Amino acid sequence: MSIKENLKHIQSQLPEQVTLVAVSKTKPVSDLMEAYDAGQRIFGENRIQEMAEKYEEMPKDIQWHAIGHVQRNKVKYMAEFVSLIHGVDSLKLLKEINKQAENYDRTISCLLQIKIAEEDSKFGMDAKDAENILTSDAFSKLKNVKVAGVMGMATFTDDDTQIKKEFDRLQSIFEHLATLNPDLKTISMGMSGDYKIAIESGSTMIRVGSSIFGARD
Ligand SMILES: *Cc1c(COP(=O)(O)O)cnc(C)c1O
């Protein structure tokens, strides 16, 4: 199936409240333009430099999401244009995003990445860390960042029961954190292999790459 057909197929399964981020990392601009021409306006990239290059080349009504782990020294390359940073895992990183956003007189929306998977390889903080950040003085002083929700990645496994359990946990962490800060509205969870389960667990934003653009090298 073509990129356009893949997109239409996925879109047709999504409840109204679920936003699709088309994860286009490693893919050429021509592939992204095919998705763009089919109506897609939100793209997710995990390498900041690659995202910045695609931003320069592509139409300016695209919303660019940084979905991967973010190194602090890379924030400056996306501060001008990024619309959502999914992988925020420390107050230190939030402070850097705030500083760079200030330079452009913008407020940058971020998601706190919560570690829900069993694997050690997945980044993220635990629920208590997130609560501590949201209730801290230091955070309340950051005027150029907004925490818009949470993001999580389930364990890479065939065991749907375990995936469901991890997504349910993220949903309940979200419910709790949202009582502390009314800006929290988004639960970013679900990828090509598990987005249907994520939606059952209350995801409001799925990040889908290979099911749209095909396998990556
Ligand atoms: C690559 C990536 C995705 C998309 O993965 P697919 O399995 O290709 O859908 C989603 N989220 C993050 C954080 C990623 O790095």
The ligand as an SDF file (V2000), in Angstrom:
LIG
                    3D

 15 15  0  0  0  0  0  0  0  0999 V2000
   10.5350    5.4170   16.1020 C   0  0  0  0  0  0  0  0  0  0  0  0
    9.6170    5.8300   17.1680 C   0  0  0  0  0  0  0  0  0  0  0  0
    8.2220    5.6460   17.0390 C   0  0  0  0  0  0  0  0  0  0  0  0
    7.5620    4.9810   15.8450 C   0  0  0  0  0  0  0  0  0  0  0  0
    7.8590    3.6270   15.7840 O   0  0  0  0  0  0  0  0  0  0  0  0
    7.1160    2.6440   14.7470 P   0  0  0  0  0  0  0  0  0  0  0  0
    7.2300    1.3090   15.3840 O   0  0  0  0  0  0  0  0  0  0  0  0
    7.8690    2.7470   13.4630 O   0  0  0  0  0  0  0  0  0  0  0  0
    5.7130    3.1010   14.5990 O   0  0  0  0  0  0  0  0  0  0  0  0
    7.4090    6.1090   18.0570 C   0  0  0  0  0  0  0  0  0  0  0  0
    7.9250    6.7050   19.1560 N   0  0  0  0  0  0  0  0  0  0  0  0
    9.2470    6.8900   19.3210 C   0  0  0  0  0  0  0  0  0  0  0  0
    9.7420    7.5480   20.5520 C   0  0  0  0  0  0  0  0  0  0  0  0
   10.1330    6.4550   18.3350 C   0  0  0  0  0  0  0  0  0  0  0  0
   11.4500    6.6320   18.5160 O   0  0  0  0  0  0  0  0  0  0  0  0
  1  2  1  0
  2  3  1  0
  2 14  2  0
  3  4  1  0
  3 10  2  0
  4  5  1  0
  5  6  1  0
  6  7  2  0
  6  8  1  0
  6  9  1  0
 10 11  1  0
 11 12  2  0
 12 13  1  0
 12 14  1  0
 14 15  1  0
M  END
$$$$
